Every structure is written in structure tokens, then in C-alpha cells.
Amino acid sequence: MSSSLKKFKTKALRRPGVKDAYDALDEEFRFLDEILKVRLATGLTQSEVAARCGTTQSAIARLESGARRHSPSIATLQRYAKALGYSVELKLVKKTRPESQTSHGR
């Protein structure tokens, strides 16, 4: 990360609400970071993964970008993982600090 980007991030995280919003996305960004690291470790390109998944390179790019309007299904994540020689493991982990309810009413 460049020095100017680090300074910007430090300054932005001091603003009210920004740190909370940043922290709320932490799990998603950690997951995206993990799938990118795995693909890079395999040495495969997005196009190669797409061919193995039976989809397009642009679909893999969307999956890896974490675009807010794109939420891949578990089946899609399983195909992606299989194309890389991995499997997906999902588990629920109890939070140490309860978070507020979402607006979904669930």
C-alpha cells in the first residue's frame, strides 16, 4: 500500500462511522483476500479458472471483486474451489460481541 493511501486510510478511519463501516466489511474482505491468494498460489488465470468452472472470465472477475451487487451461491463457490483443487467449508462461529440486528427483520 502506498504511503499516500496509508495516510488517507488512517485519516478516514478517524471519521465517525467510517471505522464501523470498514469493520463491518472485514469478514467479506478477508474471504475475498483468501480466494485471491489461493488462485494466485495455483498459478491459474481467471480465464483458466473460468474454463474449469464452465463460465466466463468476467464472471470469475465479478466473484473475486466482491462487487456488492453480486452475491455468489454456495454452489458457485464450490465450483470455484474445485477448479482450484480445494473445497469450501462453511461454519457458524459465535461472535464474542453481539452485533445489532440487521434491517432484514430476521
Secondary structure per residue as TSV (DSSP state, phi and psi in degrees):
chain	resnum	aa	ss	phi	psi
A	1	M	-	360.0	132.4
A	2	S	-	-69.3	158.1
A	3	S	H	-59.4	-43.0
A	4	S	H	-67.2	-34.4
A	5	L	H	-68.4	-40.7
A	6	K	H	-60.7	-43.3
A	7	K	H	-63.5	-44.0
A	8	F	H	-60.1	-46.9
A	9	K	H	-61.5	-45.3
A	10	T	H	-59.6	-45.8
A	11	K	H	-65.8	-44.3
A	12	A	H	-63.3	-39.4
A	13	L	H	-68.9	-13.8
A	14	R	T	-79.5	-18.6
A	15	R	S	-74.0	141.3
A	16	P	T	-56.9	133.1
A	17	G	T	85.6	-26.3
A	18	V	H	-68.5	-44.6
A	19	K	H	-63.4	-40.8
A	20	D	H	-61.8	-43.8
A	21	A	H	-65.0	-41.1
A	22	Y	H	-62.6	-46.9
A	23	D	H	-65.2	-33.7
A	24	A	H	-63.6	-25.5
A	25	L	T	-94.1	1.1
A	26	D	H	-57.0	-47.4
A	27	E	H	-61.1	-44.1
A	28	E	H	-63.0	-44.6
A	29	F	H	-67.6	-36.1
A	30	R	H	-64.0	-39.9
A	31	F	H	-65.3	-46.0
A	32	L	H	-60.9	-40.6
A	33	D	H	-61.3	-40.8
A	34	E	H	-64.2	-45.1
A	35	I	H	-68.7	-34.2
A	36	L	H	-66.2	-42.9
A	37	K	H	-61.3	-40.8
A	38	V	H	-63.9	-47.5
A	39	R	H	-62.2	-43.6
A	40	L	H	-63.9	-36.8
A	41	A	H	-65.8	-31.0
A	42	T	H	-77.4	-18.0
A	43	G	T	80.4	10.2
A	44	L	-	-88.9	146.9
A	45	T	-	-86.5	167.2
A	46	Q	H	-59.4	-38.7
A	47	S	H	-63.4	-40.9
A	48	E	H	-66.8	-41.1
A	49	V	H	-64.7	-42.3
A	50	A	H	-58.4	-44.8
A	51	A	H	-61.1	-40.8
A	52	R	H	-68.9	-28.2
A	53	C	H	-89.4	-12.5
A	54	G	T	75.3	36.3
A	55	T	S	-137.3	-166.4
A	56	T	-	-103.1	160.2
A	57	Q	H	-60.7	-37.9
A	58	S	H	-65.4	-32.9
A	59	A	H	-66.3	-40.0
A	60	I	H	-66.7	-40.0
A	61	A	H	-60.9	-42.3
A	62	R	H	-63.7	-43.0
A	63	L	H	-59.7	-44.6
A	64	E	H	-76.1	-18.7
A	65	S	H	-80.8	-24.0
A	66	G	T	73.0	24.6
A	67	A	-	-52.4	130.6
A	68	R	T	-59.4	-28.5
A	69	R	T	-84.7	-1.6
A	70	H	-	-117.4	117.8
A	71	S	-	-125.9	99.3
A	72	P	-	-66.6	147.7
A	73	S	-	-74.3	165.4
A	74	I	H	-62.1	-39.0
A	75	A	H	-61.2	-40.1
A	76	T	H	-64.6	-44.1
A	77	L	H	-63.7	-35.6
A	78	Q	H	-66.7	-41.5
A	79	R	H	-63.7	-41.8
A	80	Y	H	-60.9	-49.6
A	81	A	H	-61.4	-43.9
A	82	K	H	-61.0	-38.7
A	83	A	H	-62.6	-24.9
A	84	L	T	-96.8	-1.8
A	85	G	T	85.0	25.4
A	86	Y	-	-124.7	176.7
A	87	S	-	-131.5	163.8
A	88	V	-	-100.9	134.1
A	89	E	-	-121.9	121.7
A	90	L	-	-109.6	140.7
A	91	K	-	-153.4	152.1
A	92	L	-	-94.4	131.9
A	93	V	-	-121.4	124.7
A	94	K	-	-64.2	131.6
A	95	K	-	-74.8	144.9
A	96	T	S	-77.8	-26.0
A	97	R	S	-127.9	117.9
A	98	P	-	-63.1	140.3
A	99	E	-	-96.1	160.2
A	100	S	-	-67.8	156.1
A	101	Q	-	-65.8	149.1
A	102	T	-	-81.4	169.8
A	103	S	T	-78.4	1.8
A	104	H	T	-75.6	-14.4
A	105	G	-	70.8	24.5
A	106	R	-	-99.6	360.0
